[in-house]
Amino acid sequence: MTKIKVIGDILSGKYQPTLTGNPTVDAALVDRFCQKLAIALHLDRTMVQAEHHWNLQLNPEWIYLVDSKILQDSDRIIPAHNVVGINHTDLLRGQTKTTEQKLTKFLTTQPSLK
């Protein structure tokens, strides 16, 4: 089954971008986005998780939905088959429709994930 990690902020390590600058608010926004996405995709909530302390390592068993601003601002994230950029504003507002469409397209064009 597909597992999804949502990265909208990174609260630890040398590279620490945030959504709003307030860690508590950022965590709540990303968590809410994960919940809404899980419901929209008819997945168990444990299959869509926020990753607030991401160390920039990619696990091939996960799909990473990464805030587009993090992708633009970081030369540390190497493009990979399991990374999908998501709209910063959609993440802030909890709007999942565009991400659902991207993810559906992504899943139909990618080789099977574990």
ABEGO torsion letter per residue (X at the ends): XBBBBBBABBABEABBBBAAGBAAAAAAAAAAAAAAAAAAAGBBAAABBBBAABAGBBBAABBBBBBAAAAAABAABBBBAABBBBBAAAAAAGBAAAAAAAAAAAAAABBBBX
